Amino acid sequence: MIGDDLDPRIKNTFYLLFGTIVYLAVISFFLFFLTETMSGTEILFALTLLPLLAIFVMVWGYGMKLRMPGLELEYFPVEKSMRPPTIIKENTTAKEAEGIMKKGKIDFLNILDENGFFSGIVTKADILKVREKGKMISKVRDFMTKREKIVHAFEREDLKSVMKKIGQSKHSRLPVLDKNNRLLGIVDSVEISDMLSKLL
């Protein structure tokens, strides 16, 4: 079985090659086993019918993709559904972070380190815990959830894989990172559903 971590385009190439091999094998079967029992006209008809059937199946499959694009999530890169992130620096205080959340009417913030790399997130729940302790001057780096513990999506990852991560992690939103751990955006399960509903 082809690995789930392969690029969808590579997997599709493998499937195409496999289909070609199967088709050639079927043709060889007809030529080798049926030449003695079929006339030349019958053989020609059979060899003509097979590619016509293959074309019919491909056209039918393409029509299904148009009518039900949700079944083809692997063809939708995560970039098509992500939105810009709201970011703060690690040295931002809990009080400042709370103010940004209230102003933007959001419940979490993405945090970048001094080099601009994604380092973690802080949520409203985190801020409330800090407030209860009376430590609103604390830096978010001291109580944020660090990147290593955060489920995230990768640049060019397909939506099928992203939705699987969302389901397994039970988080409705995931940060999208590039290969260097730079934050590119946020992907939201609700926004993915809205995008797909418009395509149906």
C-alpha positions in Angstrom: 0.0 0.0 0.0 1.3 3.4 -0.9 2.1 5.5 2.2 -0.3 8.2 3.4 2.7 10.6 3.8 3.5 10.7 0.1 2.6 13.7 -2.0 -0.9 13.1 -3.6 0.6 13.8 -7.1 3.2 11.0 -6.5 0.5 8.6 -5.4 -1.7 9.4 -8.4 1.3 8.7 -10.6 1.8 5.3 -9.0 -1.9 4.6 -9.5 -1.7 5.6 -13.1 1.3 3.4 -13.7 -0.4 0.5 -12.0 -3.5 0.9 -14.1 -1.4 1.0 -17.2 0.3 -2.3 -16.2 -3.1 -3.9 -15.5 -4.5 -2.8 -18.8 -1.5 -4.1 -20.7 -1.8 -7.4 -18.8 -5.4 -7.7 -19.8 -4.5 -7.0 -23.5 -1.8 -9.7 -23.3 -4.3 -12.1 -21.8 -6.6 -11.6 -24.8 -3.8 -11.9 -27.3 -2.3 -15.0 -25.8 -5.3 -17.1 -24.7 -8.0 -16.1 -27.1 -6.4 -15.9 -30.5 -7.0 -19.6 -31.2 -10.8 -19.3 -30.4 -11.6 -15.9 -31.8 -11.6 -14.5 -35.3 -9.6 -11.5 -36.2 -12.7 -9.3 -36.2 -13.7 -10.5 -32.7 -10.2 -9.8 -31.4 -10.2 -6.3 -32.9 -13.7 -5.7 -31.4 -12.5 -6.8 -27.9 -9.3 -4.7 -28.1 -11.4 -1.7 -29.1 -14.0 -2.2 -26.4 -11.5 -2.2 -23.6 -10.1 1.3 -24.0 -13.7 2.6 -24.6 -14.7 1.1 -21.2 -11.6 2.7 -19.6 -12.5 6.1 -21.0 -16.1 5.7 -19.8 -14.9 4.9 -16.3 -12.5 7.9 -16.3 -15.2 10.2 -17.5 -17.7 8.9 -14.9 -15.1 9.3 -12.2 -14.4 12.9 -13.3 -18.1 13.6 -13.2 -18.2 12.3 -9.6 -15.4 14.7 -8.6 -17.3 17.6 -10.0 -20.5 16.6 -8.2 -18.9 15.5 -5.0 -15.6 17.4 -4.5 -15.6 16.6 -0.8 -14.6 13.0 -1.8 -11.4 14.4 -3.3 -10.0 16.4 -0.4 -6.5 15.2 -1.3 -6.7 17.6 -4.3 -7.2 20.6 -2.1 -4.1 22.1 -0.5 -4.4 23.6 2.9 -3.4 27.0 1.5 -6.8 27.3 -0.1 -8.6 27.4 3.3 -6.2 28.9 5.8 -6.5 32.5 7.1 -3.9 35.0 8.4 -2.8 34.3 12.0 -2.9 36.7 14.9 0.6 36.7 16.4 2.4 38.1 19.4 6.0 37.8 20.6 7.2 35.6 23.5 7.9 38.7 25.7 4.3 39.9 25.5 2.7 40.0 28.9 -0.5 38.2 29.9 -2.3 41.5 30.3 -1.3 42.6 26.8 -2.3 39.3 25.3 -5.7 39.5 27.0 -6.2 43.0 25.6 -5.4 41.7 22.0 -7.8 38.9 22.4 -10.6 41.2 23.6 -10.0 43.7 20.8 -9.9 41.0 18.1 -12.7 38.9 19.7 -10.6 35.8 19.5 -9.8 33.1 22.0 -6.2 32.2 21.2 -2.9 33.8 20.0 0.0 32.4 18.0 3.4 33.1 19.5 6.7 33.8 17.6 10.2 33.7 19.1 12.8 36.4 18.7 13.8 34.9 15.3 10.3 34.9 13.9 9.7 31.1 14.2 6.5 29.7 15.6 7.0 28.7 19.2 3.6 28.1 20.7 0.1 29.4 21.5 -1.8 30.9 24.4 -5.5 30.7 24.9 -8.1 32.5 26.9 -8.1 29.6 29.4 -4.4 30.1 29.9 -4.9 33.9 30.6 -7.7 33.1 33.1 -5.4 30.8 35.0 -2.7 33.5 35.1 -5.2 36.1 36.2 -6.4 33.9 39.1 -2.8 33.7 40.3 -2.4 37.5 40.1 0.5 37.2 37.6 -0.8 39.3 34.7 2.7 40.8 34.2 4.0 37.3 33.4 5.5 36.8 29.9 3.5 34.5 27.6 6.6 32.4 27.1 6.3 31.3 30.8 2.9 29.7 30.4 2.2 29.1 26.7 1.7 25.7 25.1 5.0 25.0 23.3 5.2 24.1 19.6 6.4 20.5 20.4 3.0 19.8 22.0 0.9 21.4 19.4 -0.7 19.4 16.5 -0.1 21.5 13.3 -0.5 21.3 9.6 2.3 21.6 7.0 2.6 23.8 4.0 1.1 22.0 0.9 -0.5 19.3 3.1 -3.9 18.2 1.7 -7.2 18.9 3.4 -7.9 15.2 3.8 -4.8 14.8 6.0 -5.6 18.1 7.9 -9.2 17.0 8.6 -7.8 13.7 9.9 -5.5 15.6 12.3 -8.3 17.8 13.5 -10.5 14.8 14.2 -7.7 13.0 16.1 -6.5 16.0 18.1 -10.1 17.2 18.8 -8.9 20.8 18.0 -11.0 22.8 15.6 -8.1 24.9 14.5 -4.5 24.1 13.5 -1.5 26.4 12.8 0.0 25.9 9.3 3.8 25.8 9.3 6.4 25.7 6.6 9.4 23.3 6.7 11.4 25.8 8.7 8.6 26.2 11.4 7.5 29.6 10.2 3.9 30.3 10.8 1.9 30.7 7.5 -1.7 30.8 8.7 -4.5 29.1 10.6 -6.8 26.4 9.2 -10.3 26.0 10.8 -12.6 23.0 10.4 -15.6 25.3 10.1 -14.0 27.3 7.3 -13.0 24.1 5.5 -16.6 22.9 5.7 -17.9 26.3 4.4 -15.4 26.2 1.5 -16.5 22.7 0.5 -20.2 23.5 0.8 -19.7 26.2 -1.8 -18.2 23.7 -4.2 -21.0 21.2 -4.0 
